[in-house]
Amino acid sequence: MNINSRNDNISTRDKLSKIWRSIPLFIKTVMIITVILYILNLFIPYVSLYLSNIPYYTILNIHLWRLISTIFITTEIINIILSLLFWVKYASELELSMGTIKYFLIFLMNSLSIQILYSLLSCLIAFIINNKQYLLAKINNKNQVNNSGLWPYIICELTLLSLSNPNSPMKIIFFPCQIKAKYYPFILFIIFSIMNSFAIDLEVLSGIIYALFYNFVIKKVIKISNTFVLKIEKSSCFKCISKMDGFISVDTLGNKFVSTVNNINNRIREIAVNQNNKGFTPFKGEGIAVGGNYGVMTTDDYSGVNQNTSTIIQKSQNESLDVKITS
């Protein structure tokens, strides 16, 4: 009995270790920083006060570091758990598909832009209602900060991913019902507002507004090329980071996806052999299994691969849909 229990513990530990190793470097870094700052804030509550984006201090006192540090500050453990459950899987797929440095640059640009937008909207509302105290809205009556942490950025990414395939069905968090992907971010916003005592969560709303602006305007103007990312990877500042476990270089993306396509073609052949006498049509109506269910390989800004590799993948996908086995 003890031996079995010990084996179960070892097996569970191995599974958790395998899951942790499968998460790319940048996603791991964000998770670690978020958890460390949460624990630190339990003992030193002023950590959240000095690192959260509170527009009164960010704008009026020019505490610009808050625009970047605020994304790592979550003052409720449930927010950390839910954000990691929502974010880690598809964010890992995005980092794997575009590379660590490229995903980091997009993460930095989008999270910073969301916080700038949130600060400007807060200033606009404070001006309209003629109440400067609105800029301190994140601080509750116990002098603690209600900070959204990763959620504005998560909502932004969910909005972008839903826009890439707007009519595909998606489940609403833990509920069994499904809605079209294009409505998903707005349903989440309503849920957040309800959880926030029916108050509008302006920071989360900023994530949605920015994602719409990014999808229809910014991505047409700003392009982060793999050549530019490769230069950063080879710079002296990032050489040591590029050698760390979980680092995804853009230099390896093409080979990785070509290998994935080959594995899928091998799977098709295997099914064809096993089902040869059944008149079976494998993968009919299915897409390629790269990037999960989030349309990672179909969006312009979240593809993370060059045009040649995308062509190879699309060609393989079309071939897989046309395979028919007759008796």
SEMI-545848 format. One record per residue (C-alpha): z, y, x. Coordinates in nm, 3 decimals. Example, Ala and Ser with C-alpha at 12.3 -4.5 7.8 and 13.67 -1.06 7.14 Angstrom:
# residues 2
- pz;py;px
- 0.780;-0.450;1.230 $
- 0.714;-0.106;1.367 $
This chain:
# residues 327
- pz;py;px
- 0.000;0.000;0.000 $
- 0.088;0.237;0.279 $
- -0.229;0.141;0.464 $
- -0.441;0.219;0.158 $
- -0.262;0.549;0.110 $
- -0.319;0.637;0.473 $
- -0.687;0.547;0.445 $
- -0.719;0.764;0.132 $
- -0.563;1.058;0.318 $
- -0.796;1.009;0.611 $
- -1.093;0.981;0.377 $
- -0.995;1.300;0.191 $
- -0.940;1.483;0.519 $
- -1.279;1.369;0.646 $
- -1.449;1.484;0.326 $
- -1.286;1.826;0.343 $
- -1.376;1.852;0.711 $
- -1.736;1.762;0.631 $
- -1.753;2.025;0.356 $
- -1.607;2.289;0.588 $
- -1.856;2.203;0.864 $
- -2.144;2.230;0.616 $
- -2.062;2.595;0.539 $
- -2.262;2.837;0.762 $
- -2.089;3.066;1.010 $
- -2.100;3.400;0.826 $
- -1.976;3.257;0.494 $
- -1.686;3.094;0.680 $
- -1.605;3.426;0.849 $
- -1.591;3.613;0.518 $
- -1.368;3.343;0.366 $
- -1.127;3.349;0.663 $
- -1.101;3.731;0.674 $
- -1.043;3.749;0.297 $
- -0.764;3.489;0.301 $
- -0.596;3.639;0.610 $
- -0.592;3.989;0.460 $
- -0.460;3.854;0.130 $
- -0.170;3.681;0.308 $
- -0.106;3.988;0.522 $
- -0.098;4.206;0.212 $
- 0.177;3.988;0.062 $
- 0.407;4.095;0.343 $
- 0.265;4.442;0.405 $
- 0.142;4.581;0.069 $
- 0.008;4.895;0.235 $
- -0.277;4.687;0.383 $
- -0.464;4.698;0.052 $
- -0.387;5.068;0.012 $
- -0.544;5.151;0.349 $
- -0.844;4.916;0.327 $
- -0.953;4.933;-0.039 $
- -1.221;5.176;-0.150 $
- -1.014;5.430;-0.343 $
- -1.259;5.720;-0.398 $
- -0.986;5.984;-0.377 $
- -0.926;5.886;-0.012 $
- -1.276;5.760;0.073 $
- -1.451;6.078;-0.041 $
- -1.195;6.357;-0.024 $
- -1.019;6.237;0.293 $
- -1.337;6.090;0.447 $
- -1.189;5.740;0.499 $
- -1.535;5.590;0.541 $
- -1.412;5.255;0.677 $
- -1.294;5.173;0.325 $
- -1.657;5.133;0.214 $
- -1.684;4.825;0.437 $
- -1.331;4.685;0.446 $
- -1.278;4.688;0.068 $
- -1.496;4.381;0.010 $
- -1.244;4.168;0.200 $
- -0.944;4.292;-0.001 $
- -0.845;4.086;-0.304 $
- -0.495;4.138;-0.438 $
- -0.492;3.848;-0.685 $
- -0.506;3.483;-0.573 $
- -0.705;3.390;-0.886 $
- -0.977;3.636;-0.779 $
- -1.003;3.463;-0.441 $
- -1.024;3.116;-0.596 $
- -1.285;3.217;-0.853 $
- -1.490;3.422;-0.609 $
- -1.504;3.136;-0.359 $
- -1.593;2.888;-0.634 $
- -1.873;3.116;-0.756 $
- -2.001;3.242;-0.424 $
- -1.970;2.987;-0.142 $
- -2.226;2.734;-0.267 $
- -2.522;2.960;-0.337 $
- -2.431;3.204;-0.057 $
- -2.437;2.913;0.188 $
- -2.781;2.819;0.057 $
- -2.900;3.175;0.109 $
- -2.766;3.188;0.465 $
- -2.924;2.850;0.540 $
- -3.257;2.969;0.403 $
- -3.275;3.306;0.582 $
- -3.049;3.274;0.888 $
- -2.702;3.405;0.973 $
- -2.797;3.747;1.112 $
- -3.044;3.826;0.836 $
- -2.796;3.733;0.564 $
- -2.528;3.938;0.742 $
- -2.756;4.245;0.747 $
- -2.837;4.207;0.377 $
- -2.469;4.150;0.297 $
- -2.370;4.463;0.491 $
- -2.644;4.680;0.340 $
- -2.585;4.570;-0.020 $
- -2.203;4.572;-0.015 $
- -2.200;4.915;0.150 $
- -2.452;5.053;-0.100 $
- -2.252;4.914;-0.395 $
- -1.936;5.088;-0.274 $
- -2.121;5.416;-0.217 $
- -2.260;5.393;-0.570 $
- -1.915;5.313;-0.709 $
- -1.764;5.614;-0.527 $
- -2.037;5.848;-0.654 $
- -2.001;5.723;-1.012 $
- -1.623;5.769;-0.990 $
- -1.671;6.128;-0.870 $
- -1.920;6.193;-1.150 $
- -1.681;6.061;-1.417 $
- -1.389;6.256;-1.266 $
- -1.602;6.572;-1.278 $
- -1.711;6.510;-1.640 $
- -1.358;6.448;-1.767 $
- -1.222;6.716;-1.532 $
- -0.951;6.489;-1.396 $
- -0.927;6.434;-1.021 $
- -0.664;6.163;-1.077 $
- -0.942;5.931;-1.201 $
- -1.038;5.889;-0.835 $
- -0.706;5.705;-0.794 $
- -0.779;5.468;-1.083 $
- -0.749;5.158;-0.862 $
- -0.381;5.229;-0.794 $
- -0.156;5.109;-1.076 $
- 0.182;5.249;-1.180 $
- 0.357;5.019;-0.930 $
- 0.165;5.182;-0.644 $
- -0.040;4.865;-0.596 $
- -0.417;4.833;-0.573 $
- -0.629;4.652;-0.833 $
- -0.921;4.564;-0.609 $
- -1.226;4.355;-0.703 $
- -1.289;4.227;-0.350 $
- -1.605;4.017;-0.330 $
- -1.686;4.037;-0.701 $
- -1.910;4.348;-0.701 $
- -2.123;4.185;-0.430 $
- -2.119;3.845;-0.605 $
- -2.234;4.009;-0.928 $
- -2.509;4.185;-0.732 $
- -2.636;3.857;-0.586 $
- -2.613;3.678;-0.922 $
- -2.816;3.957;-1.079 $
- -3.083;3.934;-0.809 $
- -3.100;3.556;-0.837 $
- -3.117;3.567;-1.217 $
- -3.400;3.821;-1.198 $
- -3.598;3.582;-0.977 $
- -3.613;3.330;-1.264 $
- -3.500;3.528;-1.572 $
- -3.575;3.270;-1.842 $
- -3.409;2.968;-1.680 $
- -3.093;2.841;-1.857 $
- -2.753;2.900;-1.697 $
- -2.404;2.792;-1.802 $
- -2.147;3.064;-1.874 $
- -1.876;2.992;-1.615 $
- -1.674;2.699;-1.754 $
- -1.815;2.712;-2.108 $
- -2.057;2.439;-2.223 $
- -2.310;2.681;-2.378 $
- -2.611;2.813;-2.188 $
- -2.791;3.147;-2.186 $
- -3.102;3.280;-2.019 $
- -3.040;3.379;-1.658 $
- -3.137;3.743;-1.717 $
- -2.835;3.788;-1.947 $
- -2.588;3.612;-1.717 $
- -2.464;3.912;-1.509 $
- -2.402;4.118;-1.824 $
- -2.202;3.836;-1.986 $
- -1.991;3.817;-1.670 $
- -1.940;4.193;-1.682 $
- -1.815;4.168;-2.041 $
- -1.579;3.885;-1.942 $
- -1.444;4.095;-1.654 $
- -1.392;4.391;-1.886 $
- -1.197;4.171;-2.128 $
- -0.986;4.036;-1.842 $
- -0.930;4.398;-1.738 $
- -0.766;4.480;-2.074 $
- -1.100;4.585;-2.226 $
- -1.142;4.856;-1.963 $
- -1.482;4.898;-1.798 $
- -1.479;4.752;-1.449 $
- -1.681;5.027;-1.283 $
- -1.697;4.850;-0.947 $
- -1.851;4.535;-1.100 $
- -2.086;4.749;-1.310 $
- -2.195;4.921;-0.987 $
- -2.294;4.581;-0.850 $
- -2.524;4.520;-1.148 $
- -2.676;4.870;-1.139 $
- -2.743;4.848;-0.766 $
- -2.899;4.499;-0.801 $
- -3.144;4.631;-1.061 $
- -3.232;4.927;-0.837 $
- -3.268;4.694;-0.536 $
- -3.491;4.451;-0.725 $
- -3.733;4.711;-0.858 $
- -3.725;4.974;-0.581 $
- -3.543;4.903;-0.255 $
- -3.690;4.562;-0.172 $
- -4.039;4.715;-0.194 $
- -3.947;4.971;0.071 $
- -3.705;4.791;0.305 $
- -3.809;4.464;0.470 $
- -3.602;4.285;0.734 $
- -3.853;4.087;0.936 $
- -3.768;3.768;1.121 $
- -3.907;3.928;1.439 $
- -3.649;4.207;1.412 $
- -3.371;3.956;1.343 $
- -3.477;3.743;1.641 $
- -3.445;4.046;1.871 $
- -3.088;4.098;1.746 $
- -3.006;3.730;1.799 $
- -3.123;3.749;2.160 $
- -2.936;4.071;2.236 $
- -2.633;4.052;2.464 $
- -2.395;4.137;2.178 $
- -2.493;3.832;1.972 $
- -2.565;3.573;2.240 $
- -2.214;3.428;2.229 $
- -2.216;3.425;1.846 $
- -2.548;3.242;1.835 $
- -2.386;2.951;2.022 $
- -2.107;2.905;1.766 $
- -2.101;2.615;1.518 $
- -2.263;2.700;1.187 $
- -2.488;2.975;1.326 $
- -2.836;2.960;1.167 $
- -3.111;3.109;1.381 $
- -3.436;3.230;1.225 $
- -3.607;3.049;1.511 $
- -3.514;2.712;1.356 $
- -3.591;2.786;0.991 $
- -3.955;2.675;0.994 $
- -3.881;2.337;1.147 $
- -3.587;2.284;0.911 $
- -3.790;2.341;0.595 $
- -4.090;2.142;0.716 $
- -3.843;1.859;0.780 $
- -3.705;1.904;0.428 $
- -4.053;1.880;0.282 $
- -4.119;1.562;0.479 $
- -3.794;1.411;0.348 $
- -3.898;1.492;-0.011 $
- -4.241;1.335;0.041 $
- -4.072;1.023;0.180 $
- -3.853;1.014;-0.132 $
- -4.164;1.033;-0.352 $
- -4.321;0.740;-0.164 $
- -4.000;0.538;-0.199 $
- -3.989;0.594;-0.576 $
- -4.357;0.513;-0.599 $
- -4.301;0.174;-0.435 $
- -3.997;0.091;-0.649 $
- -4.162;0.197;-0.976 $
- -4.515;0.077;-0.906 $
- -4.524;-0.166;-1.199 $
- -4.379;0.071;-1.460 $
- -4.645;0.339;-1.491 $
- -4.386;0.592;-1.368 $
- -4.453;0.961;-1.300 $
- -4.189;1.089;-1.054 $
- -4.066;1.448;-1.049 $
- -4.270;1.553;-1.348 $
- -4.162;1.901;-1.450 $
- -3.924;1.938;-1.154 $
- -3.931;2.189;-0.871 $
- -3.860;2.131;-0.506 $
- -3.495;2.068;-0.422 $
- -3.463;2.343;-0.162 $
- -3.197;2.607;-0.219 $
- -3.028;2.446;-0.519 $
- -3.076;2.579;-0.873 $
- -3.079;2.948;-0.788 $
- -3.446;3.011;-0.714 $
- -3.377;3.081;-0.346 $
- -3.724;2.982;-0.238 $
- -3.904;3.188;-0.504 $
- -3.775;3.542;-0.444 $
- -3.934;3.784;-0.199 $
- -3.615;3.906;-0.039 $
- -3.423;3.577;-0.045 $
- -3.687;3.341;0.092 $
- -3.574;3.359;0.455 $
- -3.888;3.182;0.579 $
- -4.226;3.301;0.697 $
- -4.538;3.286;0.482 $
- -4.677;2.978;0.652 $
- -4.365;2.775;0.585 $
- -4.355;2.894;0.223 $
- -4.717;2.782;0.183 $
- -4.634;2.438;0.321 $
- -4.339;2.403;0.084 $
- -4.540;2.519;-0.218 $
- -4.822;2.282;-0.131 $
- -4.580;1.993;-0.106 $
- -4.422;2.092;-0.437 $
- -4.761;2.090;-0.612 $
- -4.843;1.754;-0.462 $
- -4.512;1.607;-0.577 $
- -4.584;1.718;-0.935 $
- -4.925;1.552;-0.935 $
- -4.819;1.207;-0.813 $
- -4.892;0.940;-1.075 $
- -4.840;0.567;-1.043 $
- -5.042;0.330;-1.256 $
- -4.994;-0.039;-1.309 $
